[in-house]
Amino acid sequence: MDITEKKLFDHRVFNSIISTNEQDRELFAEDLHEGLAQSLAALMMQIGVIELKIKSLSDSQLQDSVKGIKSYIHDSIENTRVMASNLMPRMMMRYGLEPSLRSYISKFQKDGRRYVEYKCGDWSDVEKDFEIIIYRTIVAILDKVQKDQVEMVSINTTSNTQISVVVVVKYQSNYFEDFSFENSSFEDYQKRIEFLGGVLRIQKLDGNTEKITIHF
């Protein structure tokens, strides 16, 4: 087997592993959300019925116990849904990149600060493998960003003749000196992008701004 054949073989093996991994994550996430979370929700309804029936009783200890069980079930439901979303967002499974990113970015906007700008073109013809790695890379970038130390994040994705993603992050000057995406662990994302025929580049721009570019 020559070098070219070996590279093609390694490429197929890597893509097969990644594809299987993503399918497993999707199935597990679906099981968590549709299975465990729904069962816990049904249990919560039953506890609610019990709570109504004992409302008129004078046993405060029993009522406190039921409230404690409800609180525990509620936390379990939320934790299960968070785990499912981290494995594979349901919107990504069903609707693709654009609504999934908008949903994730909205979490950063809850306090009213609008420092994330997001523009997305038409992704109707883009394969799911590309959408997944782009979503995971952008989420990893946003997770690295400390909200109170960032002035602006601009995300621009297009998919006309080629897939292009540009993320620009502008930091407060007192933070930028201590942090750079070049020093972060993005090797796994970079490898996956390269195996799909793409390139990930990280550039320092003028001042306290950094630019991450993905092209396919």
Secondary structure, 3 states (H helix, E strand, C coil): CCHHHHHHHHHHHHHHHHHHHHHHHHHHHHHHHHHHHHHHHHHHHHHHHHHHHCCCCCCHHHHHHHHHHHHHHHHHHHHHHHHHHHHCCHHHHHCCHHHHHHHHHHHHHCCCCCCEEEEECCCCCCCHHHHHHHHHHHHHHHHHCCHHHEEEEEEEEEECCCEEEEEEEEECHHHHCCCCHHHCCCHHHHHHHHHCCCEEEEEECCCCEEEEEEEC
